[in-house]
Amino acid sequence: MFYVYVNNKEGRVLLTTRRIRHSQWKLAGAYSQLKAATRQARFIADAREYILEWDAPLPKRTYVTQRGGDAAT
């Protein structure tokens, strides 16, 4: 499972495979597929202009969101 958490106080979004039980982190969604979790985490981070962090394994080809589009890394 992949979990997306939001920390409104610090302006951060976390994509992880672990359950977080800290009062500042609120669960935004749980997903069985990494692609769906990544899409949701990126949407929240972009919409709120939060920092996106992850400790989940990412596919070999990842993308970094930038203003005006995506850039392959």
N, CA and C atoms as a LAMMPS dump frame, in Angstrom:
ITEM: TIMESTEP
0
ITEM: NUMBER OF ATOMS
219
ITEM: BOX BOUNDS ff ff ff
-5.0000000000000000e+02 5.0000000000000000e+02
-5.0000000000000000e+02 5.0000000000000000e+02
-5.0000000000000000e+02 5.0000000000000000e+02
ITEM: ATOMS id mol type element x y z
1 1 1 N 0.842 -1.19 0
2 1 2 C 0 0 0
3 1 3 C 0.881 1.245 0
4 2 1 N 0.365 2.275 -0.625
5 2 2 C 1.02 3.579 -0.651
6 2 3 C 0.087 4.587 0.005
7 3 1 N 0.653 5.395 0.888
8 3 2 C -0.142 6.355 1.644
9 3 3 C 0.302 7.771 1.317
10 4 1 N -0.673 8.679 1.232
11 4 2 C -0.402 10.099 1.011
12 4 3 C -0.872 10.842 2.253
13 5 1 N 0.059 11.562 2.875
14 5 2 C -0.234 12.345 4.068
15 5 3 C 0.02 13.821 3.804
16 6 1 N -0.737 14.672 4.503
17 6 2 C -0.58 16.117 4.381
18 6 3 C -0.311 16.701 5.763
19 7 1 N 0.665 17.587 5.822
20 7 2 C 0.979 18.313 7.046
21 7 3 C 0.735 19.792 6.746
22 8 1 N -0.441 20.293 7.115
23 8 2 C -0.812 21.678 6.813
24 8 3 C 0.032 22.692 7.584
25 9 1 N 0.448 22.337 8.778
26 9 2 C 1.234 23.262 9.6
27 9 3 C 2.59 23.552 8.96
28 10 1 N 3.231 22.526 8.388
29 10 2 C 4.547 22.691 7.79
30 10 3 C 4.51 22.832 6.271
31 11 1 N 3.337 22.682 5.666
32 11 2 C 3.223 22.819 4.218
33 11 3 C 3.925 21.709 3.457
34 12 1 N 3.683 20.454 3.87
35 12 2 C 4.35 19.308 3.264
36 12 3 C 3.36 18.208 2.916
37 13 1 N 3.68 17.467 1.861
38 13 2 C 2.935 16.28 1.457
39 13 3 C 3.931 15.129 1.438
40 14 1 N 3.54 13.98 1.992
41 14 2 C 4.431 12.827 2.083
42 14 3 C 3.804 11.624 1.393
43 15 1 N 4.556 10.993 0.509
44 15 2 C 4.168 9.74 -0.136
45 15 3 C 5.044 8.649 0.472
46 16 1 N 4.422 7.646 1.093
47 16 2 C 5.173 6.639 1.84
48 16 3 C 4.475 5.286 1.782
49 17 1 N 5.205 4.253 2.175
50 17 2 C 4.615 2.922 2.301
51 17 3 C 4.338 2.597 3.77
52 18 1 N 4.644 3.529 4.66
53 18 2 C 4.45 3.321 6.097
54 18 3 C 3.23 4.084 6.604
55 19 1 N 2.622 3.562 7.661
56 19 2 C 1.546 4.283 8.336
57 19 3 C 2.168 5.289 9.288
58 20 1 N 1.657 6.514 9.287
59 20 2 C 2.163 7.573 10.153
60 20 3 C 1.112 7.832 11.232
61 21 1 N 1.531 7.888 12.461
62 21 2 C 0.595 8.125 13.566
63 21 3 C 0.989 9.37 14.346
64 22 1 N 1.274 10.424 13.635
65 22 2 C 1.633 11.697 14.255
66 22 3 C 0.475 12.663 14.045
67 23 1 N 0.156 13.45 15.046
68 23 2 C -1.038 14.306 14.992
69 23 3 C -0.988 15.367 13.894
70 24 1 N 0.2 15.795 13.464
71 24 2 C 0.285 16.823 12.419
72 24 3 C 0.055 16.26 11.02
73 25 1 N 0.258 14.959 10.831
74 25 2 C 0.088 14.345 9.509
75 25 3 C -1.321 13.77 9.382
76 26 1 N -2.043 14.211 8.367
77 26 2 C -3.401 13.731 8.104
78 26 3 C -3.393 12.873 6.849
79 27 1 N -4.01 11.709 6.917
80 27 2 C -4.079 10.804 5.777
81 27 3 C -4.985 11.388 4.705
82 28 1 N -4.439 11.564 3.506
83 28 2 C -5.217 12.092 2.385
84 28 3 C -5.703 10.975 1.471
85 29 1 N -5.057 9.804 1.537
86 29 2 C -5.48 8.685 0.709
87 29 3 C -4.563 7.49 0.852
88 30 1 N -5.117 6.305 0.571
89 30 2 C -4.365 5.054 0.569
90 30 3 C -4.604 4.386 -0.774
91 31 1 N -3.53 3.939 -1.419
92 31 2 C -3.62 3.431 -2.782
93 31 3 C -2.838 2.133 -2.918
94 32 1 N -3.346 1.24 -3.742
95 32 2 C -2.634 -0.009 -3.996
96 32 3 C -1.602 0.159 -5.103
97 33 1 N -1.755 1.194 -5.931
98 33 2 C -0.824 1.427 -7.035
99 33 3 C -0.039 2.716 -6.828
100 34 1 N 1.254 2.648 -7.092
101 34 2 C 2.126 3.811 -6.931
102 34 3 C 1.706 4.968 -7.834
103 35 1 N 1.292 4.67 -9.048
104 35 2 C 0.921 5.723 -9.996
105 35 3 C -0.231 6.571 -9.463
106 36 1 N -1.239 5.944 -8.901
107 36 2 C -2.386 6.67 -8.353
108 36 3 C -1.978 7.506 -7.137
109 37 1 N -1.138 6.948 -6.283
110 37 2 C -0.683 7.671 -5.094
111 37 3 C 0.164 8.876 -5.492
112 38 1 N 1.041 8.686 -6.472
113 38 2 C 1.886 9.778 -6.947
114 38 3 C 1.054 10.892 -7.554
115 39 1 N 0.062 10.529 -8.341
116 39 2 C -0.815 11.521 -8.965
117 39 3 C -1.526 12.359 -7.901
118 40 1 N -2.051 11.715 -6.871
119 40 2 C -2.758 12.429 -5.809
120 40 3 C -1.815 13.323 -5.006
121 41 1 N -0.642 12.797 -4.67
122 41 2 C 0.337 13.575 -3.894
123 41 3 C 0.781 14.806 -4.679
124 42 1 N 1.048 14.642 -5.959
125 42 2 C 1.469 15.772 -6.791
126 42 3 C 0.349 16.803 -6.928
127 43 1 N -0.885 16.327 -7.068
128 43 2 C -2.022 17.242 -7.193
129 43 3 C -2.157 18.109 -5.942
130 44 1 N -2.094 17.486 -4.77
131 44 2 C -2.217 18.226 -3.513
132 44 3 C -1.071 19.224 -3.359
133 45 1 N 0.157 18.767 -3.607
134 45 2 C 1.327 19.645 -3.465
135 45 3 C 1.255 20.828 -4.43
136 46 1 N 0.843 20.586 -5.662
137 46 2 C 0.731 21.673 -6.641
138 46 3 C -0.391 22.646 -6.277
139 47 1 N -1.535 22.112 -5.889
140 47 2 C -2.688 22.961 -5.585
141 47 3 C -2.443 23.854 -4.378
142 48 1 N -1.744 23.327 -3.381
143 48 2 C -1.504 24.086 -2.148
144 48 3 C -0.115 24.716 -2.095
145 49 1 N 0.689 24.444 -3.124
146 49 2 C 2.079 24.909 -3.17
147 49 3 C 2.856 24.424 -1.943
148 50 1 N 2.708 23.136 -1.655
149 50 2 C 3.409 22.476 -0.562
150 50 3 C 4.624 21.743 -1.114
151 51 1 N 5.532 21.388 -0.217
152 51 2 C 6.698 20.578 -0.56
153 51 3 C 6.259 19.121 -0.641
154 52 1 N 6.67 18.434 -1.701
155 52 2 C 6.358 17.012 -1.872
156 52 3 C 7.58 16.191 -1.5
157 53 1 N 7.381 15.252 -0.56
158 53 2 C 8.449 14.365 -0.102
159 53 3 C 7.984 12.931 -0.292
160 54 1 N 8.927 12.003 -0.452
161 54 2 C 8.553 10.612 -0.557
162 54 3 C 9.67 9.73 -0.042
163 55 1 N 9.262 8.574 0.464
164 55 2 C 10.216 7.531 0.814
165 55 3 C 9.783 6.217 0.176
166 56 1 N 8.771 6.298 -0.677
167 56 2 C 8.314 5.13 -1.421
168 56 3 C 9.226 4.921 -2.625
169 57 1 N 9.42 3.681 -3.048
170 57 2 C 10.245 3.437 -4.234
171 57 3 C 9.575 4.015 -5.474
172 58 1 N 10.339 4.727 -6.272
173 58 2 C 9.808 5.315 -7.487
174 58 3 C 10.308 4.54 -8.694
175 59 1 N 9.564 4.555 -9.793
176 59 2 C 10.027 3.868 -10.995
177 59 3 C 11.329 4.483 -11.498
178 60 1 N 12.04 3.763 -12.364
179 60 2 C 13.323 4.246 -12.868
180 60 3 C 13.209 5.614 -13.521
181 61 1 N 12.15 5.853 -14.263
182 61 2 C 11.968 7.151 -14.902
183 61 3 C 10.985 7.956 -14.073
184 62 1 N 11.461 9 -13.415
185 62 2 C 10.606 9.838 -12.586
186 62 3 C 10.512 11.226 -13.185
187 63 1 N 9.537 11.959 -12.764
188 63 2 C 9.31 13.301 -13.283
189 63 3 C 9.245 14.29 -12.138
190 64 1 N 9.756 15.482 -12.389
191 64 2 C 9.743 16.555 -11.414
192 64 3 C 8.811 17.638 -11.931
193 65 1 N 7.848 18.041 -11.109
194 65 2 C 6.907 19.076 -11.52
195 65 3 C 7.582 20.433 -11.489
196 66 1 N 7.422 21.157 -12.556
197 66 2 C 7.908 22.515 -12.647
198 66 3 C 6.801 23.368 -13.226
199 67 1 N 6.86 24.656 -12.995
200 67 2 C 5.868 25.549 -13.581
201 67 3 C 5.96 25.44 -15.098
202 68 1 N 4.828 25.226 -15.727
203 68 2 C 4.811 25.143 -17.189
204 68 3 C 4.972 23.743 -17.722
205 69 1 N 5.038 22.717 -16.858
206 69 2 C 5.119 21.362 -17.372
207 69 3 C 6.042 20.471 -16.571
208 70 1 N 6.283 19.294 -17.12
209 70 2 C 7.123 18.305 -16.453
210 70 3 C 8.48 18.237 -17.146
211 71 1 N 9.487 17.883 -16.377
212 71 2 C 10.819 17.687 -16.922
213 71 3 C 11.303 16.317 -16.478
214 72 1 N 11.738 15.506 -17.4
215 72 2 C 12.236 14.175 -17.062
216 72 3 C 13.566 14.287 -16.34
217 73 1 N 13.761 13.407 -15.359
218 73 2 C 15.037 13.389 -14.65
219 73 3 C 15.708 12.064 -14.862
